[in-house]
Amino acid sequence: MAVFSKIAGEYRFRYVAYLAVLFLLINITVRLALQTGFSDTLPFTYGMFPALLKGTLNDCAALVFVLLLPATLVLLPSDKFLQRSLAGSIYTALIIFLFSALFIFAAFAEYFFWDEFGSRFNFIAVDYLIYTTELMRNMVESYPLFRLLSAVFLCAAGVTALLWKNLHAFLPGVKKHPADYFPRNGSFGGRLGFLGGLYATAALLFFTFTPFAVEQNRFWNEYAKNGVYELFSAYRNNQLDYRAFYKTIEAQEAFVLAQREIRDANPIFGPAKGENLLRMAVAQGPEKQPNVIIVLMESMGSNWLGEYTPNLNALAGSGLSFSNMMSTGTRTVRGIEALMLSVPPTPGNSIVRRPDNERLFNLGTMFRERSYDRDFIYGGIGYFDNMNAFFTGNGYTVTDKLDFAEQSKTFSNAWGQCDEDLYSESLRLADRSFQAGTPFHQVLLTTSNHRPFTFPEGTVDRKQGSRRSAVNYADYAIGRFMREARGRPWFDNTVFVFVGDHPSSIAGKTEVPADAYGIVCVMYGPKYFRPETVNTLCSQIDVAPTLLASLGWEYRSQFFGTNARKLPAEAGRAWISTYQLLGFRTNERLVVLEPDGSANVTRIAPHAPDGPHDAASSRNDAELVARTVASYQCAYDLFTNKRMKESVVIAYTPRLSGR
């Protein structure tokens, strides 16, 4: 330390060291606050100490990056500026204040983020930073922002005063001149060398550092992470090259395995050497062409069906419902991707948010071929998550809150118009298509079941700001929508699909909890669906193939999903993921592919520990891993090689002689 102090200058080095200590203390305080507030998952036990130790090591790595800017600001200015001017004193004090305010605010934000998502900062936080309008409105409406910012300001001011006082307290004697506060400033070359060493260390860590993990459960692992580091890591790693980071198999083998997952109406596949899923989905029964309205419901996990959803319960009891369907991910864009493209999630960002995602083969392709009006209707601003661009680029007319008719606008919050307004706009556009004599297909995306959980007064007898209340209101809006739709002349010839985009919370003691991805899915239309419940484990990517098969449509396809009604109970499967962990589960096992090339198999159901059974399980595990790799690898290859394009699928000529 004495060497560094001599090179950088005693005052300057101590200045940087104080900032370092402050950053480490803030992060330790965050961890202790998380334990206090969420003691059910982060209890105060001896098990916390390994997590606290590894967390501190992670903080030290993050500290190197955090200090780059303040160290530069205090090491490079001239001695004269810092020593002999009031501006220099204000300048250095302001650096302390801004540093303190930023990381104290981040500490508060991390606590609230954990409350919402059960993790440190991740891709969701990155999204919120990118879409600042939604972020600020959501914060204003969800949290006591004025009190929070006031607390941050007071804490930062107090820290600044304390550090500023202690920076000078170690100097003996009474000082009469600012120059006396800066003994042994070190040469400019020495300070530059010190700064160069800091930047070199940061560069080395950037390419080599892997955060220390805790081998306990997901919550303790998240606890040990550094939120600031994870935020920038999430931004950096939002897209991953599957072939560079994940387990792979030979391409032709992968497509053969992927084809075996598909059972939609006796598919006729193209040649295996073509390395594709191109096929003809053969119709069974006469083709029906009803209007189709699909409602993608924000955060509507299957766990909410019950007390708070009487209208959805009634629709499920009168139509085709799926009791064991799972979402592919934890974000709305994953739900859109699964619904529209019928594809397993690719690592990193959803295809909805990636470049070159226009003119893909999607659910709307079949409706376009049958001359349907195609509308995407969203109560928020569709710029968020690139939704407008995705739907426009794939053949839909987009209507977001900025386009709503004035009579459709009654209530809005940070995320957009309430669900009743969304449904009013749906009815208006449906009436317009009907009057023009054109069949219509709509995809609606709701917003009310999202923080800040506010809705029009007088609709449901529940308090504002509660998730349960928001679910109850979302269901109320569905009931009103269906009552008004029944009065339309087009109602009898319309199919309604209500499907969740993802559950409200993916929480568990593992990174990919096998039973946490359940979502609501109901297909309703008395003319087209009799009461039926599909209990087989199935996926969100099965919605489109199941719907089209139920309507008797024959079409060329490259969907990964299948007709869930034809999926035997013992063959149930689902794709579930986070941004980097890719999961595939069956009734008994879960495979998780990680970006280090590993594949981990977890038993969901108990099995006998005898030798022969274990040997059989090992063989089955290897087969299941191969199936998992095949589906994710094929999805990545098809998208990156532009073979998901609509033109590729439409140009396919099936070999009617069979597979």
C-alpha positions as CSV (number, residue, x, y, z in Angstrom):
1,M,0.0,0.0,0.0
2,A,2.9,2.4,0.8
3,V,4.3,1.8,-2.7
4,F,1.0,2.7,-4.3
5,S,0.6,5.7,-2.0
6,K,4.0,7.0,-3.0
7,I,3.4,6.5,-6.8
8,A,-0.2,7.8,-6.9
9,G,0.2,10.4,-4.1
10,E,-0.9,9.9,-0.6
11,Y,-4.1,12.0,-0.8
12,R,-5.1,10.7,-4.2
13,F,-4.5,7.1,-3.3
14,R,-6.4,7.4,-0.1
15,Y,-9.2,9.1,-2.0
16,V,-9.5,6.1,-4.4
17,A,-9.1,3.6,-1.5
18,Y,-12.1,5.3,0.4
19,L,-14.3,4.9,-2.7
20,A,-13.3,1.2,-2.8
21,V,-14.2,0.6,0.8
22,L,-17.5,2.4,0.3
23,F,-18.4,0.2,-2.7
24,L,-17.6,-3.0,-0.8
25,L,-19.5,-1.9,2.3
26,I,-22.6,-1.0,0.2
27,N,-22.6,-4.4,-1.4
28,I,-22.2,-6.2,2.0
29,T,-25.1,-4.1,3.3
30,V,-27.2,-5.1,0.3
31,R,-26.7,-8.8,1.0
32,L,-27.5,-8.4,4.7
33,A,-30.6,-6.4,3.7
34,L,-31.7,-9.2,1.4
35,Q,-31.3,-11.7,4.2
36,T,-33.4,-9.6,6.5
37,G,-36.1,-9.0,4.0
38,F,-36.2,-12.5,2.4
39,S,-35.2,-14.7,5.3
40,D,-37.4,-17.5,4.1
41,T,-35.0,-18.2,1.2
42,L,-31.8,-16.5,2.6
43,P,-31.8,-17.4,6.3
44,F,-29.1,-16.3,8.7
45,T,-27.3,-19.6,9.2
46,Y,-23.8,-20.9,9.0
47,G,-24.4,-21.6,5.3
48,M,-24.4,-17.9,4.6
49,F,-20.7,-17.4,5.2
50,P,-19.4,-19.2,2.1
51,A,-21.9,-17.2,0.0
52,L,-20.8,-14.0,1.8
53,L,-17.1,-14.7,1.3
54,K,-17.5,-15.5,-2.4
55,G,-19.8,-12.5,-2.8
56,T,-17.1,-10.3,-1.4
57,L,-14.6,-11.7,-3.9
58,N,-17.1,-11.0,-6.7
59,D,-17.4,-7.5,-5.4
60,C,-13.6,-7.0,-5.5
61,A,-13.6,-8.0,-9.2
62,A,-16.5,-5.6,-9.9
63,L,-14.6,-3.0,-7.9
64,V,-11.8,-2.8,-10.5
65,F,-14.3,-1.8,-13.2
66,V,-16.2,0.6,-10.9
67,L,-13.1,2.5,-9.9
68,L,-11.9,3.1,-13.5
69,L,-13.8,6.4,-14.0
70,P,-13.4,8.0,-10.5
71,A,-9.7,7.0,-10.4
72,T,-9.1,8.6,-13.8
73,L,-10.9,11.8,-12.7
74,V,-8.8,12.2,-9.5
75,L,-5.4,10.9,-10.8
76,L,-5.1,12.9,-14.0
77,P,-5.9,16.5,-13.1
78,S,-3.0,18.7,-12.2
79,D,-1.8,19.3,-8.7
80,K,-2.4,23.0,-9.1
81,F,-6.1,22.4,-10.0
82,L,-6.7,20.2,-7.0
83,Q,-4.4,22.0,-4.5
84,R,-5.0,25.7,-5.2
85,S,-8.6,26.2,-6.3
86,L,-12.1,26.1,-4.8
87,A,-13.2,24.4,-8.0
88,G,-10.8,21.5,-7.3
89,S,-12.3,21.0,-3.9
90,I,-15.8,21.0,-5.2
91,Y,-14.7,18.8,-8.1
92,T,-13.4,16.0,-5.8
93,A,-16.2,16.3,-3.3
94,L,-18.7,16.0,-6.2
95,I,-17.1,12.8,-7.4
96,I,-17.6,11.3,-4.0
97,F,-21.2,12.4,-3.9
98,L,-22.1,11.1,-7.3
99,F,-20.3,7.8,-6.7
100,S,-22.1,7.4,-3.4
101,A,-25.5,8.4,-4.8
102,L,-25.2,6.0,-7.8
103,F,-24.4,2.9,-5.8
104,I,-26.7,3.7,-2.9
105,F,-29.5,4.1,-5.4
106,A,-28.4,0.8,-7.0
107,A,-28.6,-0.8,-3.6
108,F,-32.2,0.2,-3.1
109,A,-33.0,-0.8,-6.7
110,E,-31.5,-4.3,-6.1
111,Y,-33.7,-4.8,-3.1
112,F,-36.8,-4.0,-5.0
113,F,-35.6,-6.0,-8.0
114,W,-35.1,-9.1,-5.8
115,D,-38.6,-8.6,-4.4
116,E,-40.0,-8.7,-8.0
117,F,-37.8,-11.4,-9.6
118,G,-35.9,-13.2,-6.9
119,S,-32.5,-12.5,-8.4
120,R,-29.7,-9.9,-8.7
121,F,-29.8,-7.6,-11.8
122,N,-30.1,-9.5,-15.1
123,F,-31.4,-9.0,-18.6
124,I,-34.7,-7.7,-17.4
125,A,-32.9,-4.8,-15.7
126,V,-31.0,-4.1,-18.9
127,D,-34.4,-3.9,-20.7
128,Y,-35.7,-1.5,-18.2
129,L,-32.7,0.8,-18.6
130,I,-33.1,0.8,-22.3
131,Y,-36.8,1.6,-22.2
132,T,-36.5,4.5,-19.8
133,T,-40.0,5.9,-20.3
134,E,-41.7,2.7,-19.1
135,L,-39.1,2.4,-16.4
136,M,-39.7,5.8,-15.0
137,R,-43.5,5.6,-15.1
138,N,-43.4,2.2,-13.6
139,M,-41.2,3.4,-10.7
140,V,-43.4,6.5,-10.1
141,E,-46.5,4.4,-10.0
142,S,-45.1,1.4,-8.1
143,Y,-42.8,2.9,-5.5
144,P,-42.6,6.0,-3.2
145,L,-40.0,7.5,-5.5
146,F,-39.8,10.9,-3.9
147,R,-39.0,9.4,-0.5
148,L,-36.6,6.9,-2.1
149,L,-34.7,9.6,-3.9
150,S,-34.7,11.8,-0.8
151,A,-33.2,9.0,1.2
152,V,-30.5,8.4,-1.5
153,F,-29.6,12.1,-1.5
154,L,-29.3,12.3,2.3
155,C,-27.3,9.1,2.5
156,A,-25.0,10.3,-0.3
157,A,-24.6,13.7,1.3
158,G,-23.8,12.1,4.7
159,V,-21.2,9.7,3.2
160,T,-19.6,12.6,1.3
161,A,-19.3,14.7,4.4
162,L,-17.9,11.7,6.4
163,L,-15.3,10.7,3.7
164,W,-14.3,14.3,3.0
165,K,-13.6,14.9,6.7
166,N,-11.7,11.7,7.1
167,L,-9.6,12.3,4.0
168,H,-8.0,15.2,5.8
169,A,-8.1,14.0,9.4
170,F,-5.0,12.0,9.0
171,L,-2.9,15.0,8.2
172,P,-1.3,16.6,11.3
173,G,-1.5,20.2,12.3
174,V,-3.8,23.0,11.4
175,K,-3.9,23.7,7.7
176,K,-3.9,27.2,6.4
177,H,-3.8,26.6,2.7
178,P,-5.5,24.0,0.4
179,A,-2.0,23.0,-0.8
180,D,-1.3,21.6,2.6
181,Y,-3.9,18.9,2.0
182,F,-2.0,17.3,-0.8
183,P,1.4,16.1,0.4
184,R,3.5,13.8,-1.8
185,N,1.2,13.9,-4.9
186,G,3.5,11.7,-6.9
187,S,4.8,12.5,-10.4
188,F,2.4,12.7,-13.3
189,G,4.2,9.7,-14.9
190,G,3.7,7.7,-11.7
191,R,0.0,8.5,-11.5
192,L,-0.4,7.6,-15.1
193,G,1.4,4.3,-14.5
194,F,-0.9,3.5,-11.6
195,L,-3.9,4.2,-13.7
196,G,-2.5,2.1,-16.5
197,G,-2.1,-0.8,-14.1
198,L,-5.7,-0.4,-13.0
199,Y,-6.9,-0.5,-16.7
200,A,-4.7,-3.5,-17.4
201,T,-6.2,-5.3,-14.5
202,A,-9.7,-4.5,-15.7
203,A,-8.9,-5.8,-19.2
204,L,-7.5,-9.0,-17.8
205,L,-10.6,-9.6,-15.6
206,F,-12.9,-8.7,-18.5
207,F,-11.5,-11.7,-20.5
208,T,-10.8,-14.2,-17.8
209,F,-13.0,-13.6,-14.7
210,T,-15.9,-15.9,-13.9
211,P,-17.9,-15.0,-10.9
212,F,-17.6,-17.3,-7.9
213,A,-20.7,-19.5,-7.5
214,V,-22.2,-21.1,-4.4
215,E,-22.9,-24.8,-4.6
216,Q,-26.1,-24.6,-2.5
217,N,-29.2,-23.4,-4.4
218,R,-30.2,-20.7,-6.8
219,F,-31.0,-18.1,-4.2
220,W,-27.6,-18.3,-2.5
221,N,-25.9,-18.3,-5.8
222,E,-27.8,-15.1,-6.7
223,Y,-26.9,-13.7,-3.3
224,A,-23.2,-14.1,-4.0
225,K,-23.3,-12.2,-7.3
226,N,-22.5,-8.6,-7.6
227,G,-25.5,-6.7,-9.0
228,V,-23.5,-4.1,-10.9
229,Y,-21.3,-6.6,-12.5
230,E,-24.3,-8.8,-13.4
231,L,-26.0,-5.8,-15.0
232,F,-23.2,-5.1,-17.4
233,S,-22.6,-8.8,-18.0
234,A,-26.2,-9.3,-18.9
235,Y,-25.9,-6.4,-21.4
236,R,-22.8,-7.9,-22.9
237,N,-24.1,-11.5,-23.1
238,N,-27.6,-10.9,-24.4
239,Q,-26.9,-13.1,-27.4
240,L,-24.9,-16.3,-27.4
241,D,-23.5,-18.3,-30.2
242,Y,-25.1,-21.7,-29.5
243,R,-22.4,-23.6,-31.4
244,A,-19.6,-21.8,-29.5
245,F,-20.9,-22.2,-26.0
246,Y,-23.3,-25.2,-25.9
247,K,-23.1,-28.9,-26.4
248,T,-23.6,-30.0,-30.1
249,I,-24.1,-33.1,-32.1
250,E,-23.8,-33.9,-35.8
251,A,-26.3,-31.8,-37.8
252,Q,-28.1,-34.5,-39.7
253,E,-28.5,-36.5,-36.5
254,A,-29.9,-33.5,-34.8
255,F,-32.6,-32.9,-37.4
256,V,-33.6,-36.6,-37.4
257,L,-34.1,-36.4,-33.6
258,A,-36.0,-33.1,-33.9
259,Q,-38.3,-34.6,-36.5
260,R,-39.3,-37.4,-34.1
261,E,-40.7,-34.8,-31.6
262,I,-43.3,-33.7,-34.1
263,R,-46.7,-35.4,-34.5
264,D,-48.9,-32.8,-36.2
265,A,-51.3,-34.6,-38.5
266,N,-48.9,-37.3,-39.9
267,P,-46.3,-34.9,-41.2
268,I,-44.5,-35.6,-44.4
269,F,-40.9,-34.4,-44.0
270,G,-38.4,-33.3,-46.6
271,P,-35.2,-35.3,-47.1
272,A,-33.2,-35.7,-43.9
273,K,-30.0,-34.6,-45.8
274,G,-31.7,-31.2,-46.2
275,E,-31.2,-30.6,-42.5
276,N,-34.6,-29.0,-41.9
277,L,-38.0,-29.6,-40.4
278,L,-39.8,-28.7,-43.7
279,R,-42.9,-30.9,-44.0
280,M,-46.5,-30.9,-45.0
281,A,-48.9,-31.0,-42.1
282,V,-51.6,-33.2,-43.5
283,A,-55.2,-32.1,-42.7
284,Q,-57.5,-34.5,-41.0
285,G,-61.1,-33.6,-41.6
286,P,-62.7,-30.7,-43.5
287,E,-61.0,-27.3,-43.3
288,K,-62.8,-24.7,-41.2
289,Q,-62.1,-21.0,-41.5
290,P,-63.4,-19.1,-38.4
291,N,-62.1,-15.8,-37.2
292,V,-59.4,-16.3,-34.7
293,I,-58.6,-14.0,-31.8
294,I,-55.5,-14.9,-29.7
295,V,-55.1,-13.2,-26.4
296,L,-51.6,-13.4,-25.0
297,M,-52.1,-12.7,-21.3
298,E,-49.4,-10.9,-19.3
299,S,-48.0,-13.0,-16.5
300,M,-50.9,-15.4,-16.4
301,G,-49.4,-18.6,-14.9
302,S,-51.6,-21.6,-14.4
303,N,-51.3,-21.1,-10.6
304,W,-53.7,-18.2,-10.9
305,L,-56.6,-20.3,-12.2
306,G,-59.1,-20.5,-9.4
307,E,-60.5,-18.0,-6.9
308,Y,-59.5,-15.0,-8.9
309,T,-60.4,-16.2,-12.4
310,P,-64.1,-17.2,-12.5
311,N,-64.4,-16.1,-16.2
312,L,-61.4,-18.0,-17.4
313,N,-62.5,-21.0,-15.3
314,A,-65.9,-21.0,-17.2
315,L,-64.2,-20.8,-20.6
316,A,-61.8,-23.6,-19.6
317,G,-64.8,-25.8,-18.6
318,S,-66.6,-25.1,-21.9
319,G,-63.7,-25.3,-24.4
320,L,-60.4,-27.0,-25.0
321,S,-58.1,-26.4,-22.0
322,F,-54.5,-27.5,-21.3
323,S,-53.8,-28.2,-17.7
324,N,-50.1,-28.9,-18.1
325,M,-48.7,-26.4,-20.6
326,M,-45.5,-24.6,-19.9
327,S,-44.0,-21.4,-21.2
328,T,-40.6,-21.4,-22.9
329,G,-39.2,-18.5,-20.9
330,T,-39.7,-15.7,-18.4
331,R,-40.4,-12.7,-20.6
332,T,-43.2,-11.6,-22.9
333,V,-41.0,-11.7,-25.9
334,R,-40.4,-15.4,-25.3
335,G,-44.1,-15.9,-25.3
336,I,-44.5,-14.1,-28.6
337,E,-41.7,-16.1,-30.1
338,A,-43.2,-19.4,-29.0
339,L,-46.7,-18.5,-30.1
340,M,-45.8,-16.9,-33.4
341,L,-42.8,-19.0,-34.5
342,S,-43.4,-22.3,-32.7
343,V,-39.7,-22.5,-31.9
344,P,-37.7,-23.4,-28.8
345,P,-35.9,-20.4,-27.3
346,T,-32.5,-19.5,-28.6
347,P,-29.9,-18.5,-26.0
348,G,-29.7,-14.8,-25.1
349,N,-32.3,-12.5,-26.6
350,S,-35.6,-13.7,-28.1
351,I,-35.8,-13.7,-31.9
352,V,-38.5,-11.0,-31.5
353,R,-35.6,-8.6,-30.5
354,R,-33.0,-9.8,-32.9
355,P,-31.9,-8.4,-36.3
356,D,-33.2,-10.0,-39.5
357,N,-36.3,-11.3,-37.9
358,E,-38.7,-10.1,-40.6
359,R,-40.5,-12.3,-43.2
360,L,-40.2,-15.4,-41.0
361,F,-42.5,-18.4,-41.4
362,N,-45.0,-17.7,-38.6
363,L,-48.6,-18.4,-37.5
364,G,-49.8,-15.4,-39.6
365,T,-48.4,-16.9,-42.8
366,M,-51.3,-19.4,-43.0
367,F,-53.8,-16.7,-42.3
368,R,-52.3,-14.5,-45.0
369,E,-52.6,-17.4,-47.5
370,R,-56.3,-17.5,-46.7
371,S,-56.8,-13.7,-47.1
372,Y,-57.5,-12.9,-43.4
373,D,-57.0,-9.5,-42.0
374,R,-54.1,-9.8,-39.5
375,D,-53.8,-7.4,-36.5
376,F,-51.5,-7.2,-33.6
377,I,-53.1,-5.1,-30.8
378,Y,-51.2,-4.0,-27.8
379,G,-52.3,-1.7,-24.9
380,G,-48.8,-0.3,-24.4
381,I,-46.3,1.2,-26.8
382,G,-45.1,-1.4,-29.2
383,Y,-41.7,0.1,-29.6
384,F,-40.9,-1.7,-26.3
385,D,-39.2,-5.0,-26.9
386,N,-39.2,-4.4,-30.7
387,M,-42.7,-5.8,-30.9
388,N,-44.0,-3.4,-33.5
389,A,-41.1,-4.0,-35.8
390,F,-41.4,-7.8,-35.4
391,F,-45.2,-8.0,-36.1
392,T,-45.0,-5.4,-38.9
393,G,-42.1,-7.3,-40.5
394,N,-44.1,-10.5,-40.3
395,G,-47.3,-9.4,-42.0
396,Y,-49.4,-7.9,-39.3
397,T,-51.0,-4.5,-39.0
398,V,-49.9,-3.0,-35.6
399,T,-52.2,-1.1,-33.3
400,D,-50.7,0.0,-30.1
401,K,-52.0,2.6,-27.5
402,L,-51.0,5.5,-29.7
403,D,-53.4,4.3,-32.4
404,F,-56.3,3.4,-30.1
405,A,-59.6,5.2,-30.9
406,E,-60.5,7.8,-28.4
407,Q,-63.6,5.9,-27.3
408,S,-61.3,3.0,-26.4
409,K,-59.2,5.0,-24.0
410,T,-60.6,5.0,-20.4
411,F,-57.7,4.2,-18.1
412,S,-53.9,3.8,-18.5
413,N,-50.9,3.3,-16.3
414,A,-47.1,3.0,-16.8
415,W,-47.5,0.0,-19.1
416,G,-50.4,1.2,-21.2
417,Q,-54.2,1.1,-21.6
418,C,-56.1,-1.2,-19.3
419,D,-57.3,-4.6,-20.6
420,E,-60.9,-3.3,-21.1
421,D,-59.5,-0.7,-23.5
422,L,-57.5,-3.3,-25.4
423,Y,-60.6,-5.5,-25.8
424,S,-62.7,-2.5,-26.9
425,E,-60.1,-1.9,-29.7
426,S,-60.2,-5.5,-30.6
427,L,-64.0,-5.4,-31.0
428,R,-63.8,-2.2,-33.1
429,L,-61.3,-3.7,-35.5
430,A,-63.2,-7.0,-35.7
431,D,-66.4,-5.1,-36.5
432,R,-64.6,-3.3,-39.3
433,S,-63.3,-6.5,-40.8
434,F,-66.7,-8.2,-40.6
435,Q,-68.4,-5.2,-42.3
436,A,-65.8,-5.4,-45.1
437,G,-66.7,-9.1,-45.5
438,T,-63.1,-10.2,-44.6
439,P,-62.2,-12.9,-42.0
440,F,-59.9,-11.7,-39.3
441,H,-57.1,-12.9,-37.1
442,Q,-56.0,-10.9,-34.2
443,V,-53.1,-11.3,-31.7
444,L,-53.8,-9.2,-28.5
445,L,-51.2,-8.6,-25.7
446,T,-52.6,-7.5,-22.3
447,T,-50.8,-5.3,-19.8
448,S,-53.0,-5.0,-16.7
449,N,-51.4,-8.0,-14.8
450,H,-48.1,-6.1,-14.5
451,R,-46.7,-3.9,-11.9
452,P,-47.9,-1.3,-10.8
453,F,-51.1,-3.5,-10.8
454,T,-53.5,-0.6,-11.2
455,F,-56.9,-0.7,-13.0
456,P,-60.1,1.2,-13.3
457,E,-61.9,1.9,-10.1
458,G,-65.3,0.2,-9.6
459,T,-64.5,-2.9,-11.7
460,V,-63.4,-5.3,-9.0
461,D,-63.8,-5.0,-5.3
462,R,-60.1,-5.3,-4.5
463,K,-57.3,-2.8,-3.6
464,Q,-55.0,-1.3,-6.2
465,G,-51.4,-2.3,-6.4
466,S,-51.8,-6.0,-5.7
467,R,-50.9,-8.9,-8.0
468,R,-54.0,-10.8,-6.9
469,S,-56.2,-7.7,-7.6
470,A,-54.6,-7.3,-11.0
471,V,-55.3,-11.0,-11.9
472,N,-58.9,-10.5,-10.7
473,Y,-59.3,-7.4,-12.9
474,A,-57.7,-9.2,-15.9
475,D,-60.3,-11.9,-15.5
476,Y,-63.1,-9.4,-15.1
477,A,-62.0,-7.7,-18.4
478,I,-62.1,-11.1,-20.2
479,G,-65.7,-11.7,-18.9
480,R,-66.8,-8.3,-20.2
481,F,-65.0,-8.9,-23.5
482,M,-66.8,-12.2,-24.0
483,R,-70.2,-10.8,-23.1
484,E,-69.8,-7.9,-25.6
485,A,-68.4,-10.3,-28.3
486,R,-71.5,-12.6,-27.9
487,G,-73.6,-9.7,-29.1
488,R,-71.6,-9.4,-32.4
489,P,-72.8,-11.1,-35.6
490,W,-69.4,-12.7,-36.1
491,F,-69.2,-14.3,-32.6
492,D,-70.5,-17.8,-33.6
493,N,-67.9,-18.1,-36.3
494,T,-65.0,-17.1,-34.1
495,V,-62.4,-19.0,-32.1
496,F,-60.8,-17.4,-29.0
497,V,-57.5,-18.5,-27.6
498,F,-56.4,-17.3,-24.2
499,V,-52.8,-18.2,-23.4
500,G,-50.3,-16.8,-20.8
501,D,-47.1,-15.3,-22.0
502,H,-45.2,-16.5,-18.9
503,P,-45.9,-17.1,-15.2
504,S,-45.8,-14.2,-12.8
505,S,-42.7,-15.5,-11.1
506,I,-40.1,-18.2,-11.9
507,A,-38.8,-19.0,-8.4
508,G,-37.3,-22.1,-7.0
509,K,-34.1,-23.5,-5.5
510,T,-32.7,-24.3,-8.9
511,E,-31.9,-22.1,-11.9
512,V,-34.6,-23.7,-14.0
513,P,-37.3,-25.0,-11.7
514,A,-39.1,-27.8,-13.5
515,D,-42.6,-27.0,-12.2
516,A,-42.6,-23.2,-12.2
517,Y,-43.3,-22.5,-15.9
518,G,-47.0,-23.5,-16.0
519,I,-49.3,-21.2,-18.0
520,V,-53.0,-20.9,-18.7
521,C,-54.2,-22.0,-22.2
522,V,-57.8,-22.2,-23.3
523,M,-59.3,-22.5,-26.8
524,Y,-62.9,-21.5,-26.9
525,G,-65.5,-21.5,-29.6
526,P,-68.7,-23.5,-29.1
527,K,-69.0,-24.2,-32.8
528,Y,-65.5,-25.6,-33.0
529,F,-64.5,-27.0,-29.6
530,R,-66.4,-29.3,-27.3
531,P,-65.3,-29.4,-23.6
532,E,-62.0,-31.2,-23.4
533,T,-59.0,-31.1,-21.1
534,V,-55.5,-32.0,-22.3
535,N,-53.5,-33.2,-19.3
536,T,-50.4,-34.2,-21.2
537,L,-47.2,-32.1,-20.5
538,C,-46.9,-29.8,-23.5
539,S,-45.3,-26.5,-24.5
540,Q,-46.2,-23.0,-25.5
541,I,-44.7,-23.8,-29.0
542,D,-47.6,-26.3,-29.4
543,V,-50.3,-23.7,-29.5
544,A,-50.1,-22.8,-33.2
545,P,-49.9,-26.4,-34.5
546,T,-52.7,-27.5,-32.2
547,L,-54.9,-24.7,-33.3
548,L,-54.3,-25.3,-37.0
549,A,-54.8,-29.0,-36.7
550,S,-58.1,-28.4,-34.8
551,L,-59.2,-26.3,-37.7
552,G,-58.3,-29.0,-40.2
553,W,-55.7,-26.8,-42.0
554,E,-53.2,-28.4,-44.3
555,Y,-50.0,-26.4,-44.7
556,R,-46.3,-26.4,-45.3
557,S,-44.5,-26.0,-42.0
558,Q,-41.2,-25.6,-40.2
559,F,-42.7,-25.4,-36.7
560,F,-41.0,-27.2,-33.9
561,G,-44.3,-27.7,-32.0
562,T,-46.8,-30.4,-32.5
563,N,-50.5,-31.0,-32.1
564,A,-50.7,-31.5,-28.3
565,R,-54.0,-33.3,-28.6
566,K,-52.2,-36.1,-30.4
567,L,-49.3,-36.2,-27.9
568,P,-49.5,-39.4,-25.7
569,A,-49.3,-38.8,-22.0
570,E,-46.0,-40.7,-21.7
571,A,-44.5,-38.6,-24.5
572,G,-45.2,-35.3,-22.8
573,R,-42.3,-32.7,-23.0
574,A,-41.7,-29.0,-22.7
575,W,-38.9,-26.5,-23.4
576,I,-38.2,-24.2,-20.5
577,S,-35.4,-21.7,-20.2
578,T,-33.7,-18.6,-18.8
579,Y,-31.6,-16.3,-21.0
580,Q,-28.6,-18.6,-20.9
581,L,-29.8,-21.9,-19.4
582,L,-31.8,-24.1,-21.9
583,G,-34.1,-26.7,-20.4
584,F,-36.0,-29.7,-21.7
585,R,-38.2,-31.6,-19.4
586,T,-40.3,-34.8,-19.7
587,N,-42.6,-36.3,-17.1
588,E,-39.6,-37.7,-15.1
589,R,-36.5,-35.8,-16.0
590,L,-35.1,-32.3,-16.7
591,V,-32.1,-31.6,-18.9
592,V,-30.4,-28.2,-18.6
593,L,-27.8,-27.1,-21.2
594,E,-25.3,-24.6,-19.9
595,P,-23.0,-22.2,-21.8
596,D,-19.9,-24.1,-20.7
597,G,-20.9,-27.0,-22.9
598,S,-22.3,-29.1,-20.1
599,A,-25.7,-30.9,-19.9
600,N,-27.1,-31.7,-16.5
601,V,-29.9,-34.2,-15.9
602,T,-32.2,-34.0,-12.9
603,R,-34.7,-36.6,-11.9
604,I,-38.2,-35.2,-11.3
605,A,-39.8,-38.5,-10.3
606,P,-38.2,-41.0,-7.8
607,H,-36.6,-44.2,-9.3
608,A,-35.4,-47.4,-7.8
609,P,-31.7,-47.4,-6.9
610,D,-30.9,-50.9,-8.2
611,G,-28.1,-51.5,-10.7
612,P,-30.1,-52.5,-13.8
613,H,-32.5,-49.6,-13.4
614,D,-29.6,-47.2,-13.0
615,A,-27.9,-48.5,-16.1
616,A,-31.2,-48.1,-18.1
617,S,-31.5,-44.6,-16.7
618,S,-28.0,-43.7,-17.8
619,R,-28.8,-44.8,-21.3
620,N,-32.1,-42.9,-21.2
621,D,-30.3,-39.8,-19.9
622,A,-27.9,-39.9,-22.9
623,E,-30.8,-40.2,-25.3
624,L,-32.7,-37.3,-23.6
625,V,-29.6,-35.1,-23.7
626,A,-29.3,-35.8,-27.4
627,R,-33.0,-34.9,-27.9
628,T,-32.4,-31.7,-26.0
629,V,-29.3,-30.7,-27.9
630,A,-31.0,-31.5,-31.2
631,S,-34.0,-29.2,-30.6
632,Y,-32.0,-26.2,-29.4
633,Q,-29.2,-26.6,-32.0
634,C,-31.6,-27.0,-34.9
635,A,-33.5,-23.9,-33.8
636,Y,-30.3,-21.9,-33.7
637,D,-29.1,-23.2,-37.0
638,L,-32.3,-22.6,-38.8
639,F,-32.6,-19.0,-37.6
640,T,-29.0,-18.0,-38.1
641,N,-28.8,-19.6,-41.5
642,K,-32.0,-17.8,-42.6
643,R,-33.9,-21.0,-43.2
644,M,-36.8,-19.9,-41.0
645,K,-37.7,-17.4,-43.7
646,E,-41.3,-17.6,-45.1
647,S,-40.0,-17.9,-48.7
648,V,-38.0,-21.1,-47.8
649,V,-41.0,-22.8,-46.3
650,I,-43.5,-21.8,-49.0
651,A,-41.1,-23.0,-51.8
652,Y,-40.9,-26.5,-50.2
653,T,-42.5,-29.2,-52.4
654,P,-43.3,-32.3,-50.2
655,R,-42.4,-35.8,-51.3
656,L,-45.8,-37.4,-51.1
657,S,-44.2,-40.8,-51.0
658,G,-43.6,-40.3,-47.3
659,R,-40.8,-39.5,-44.9
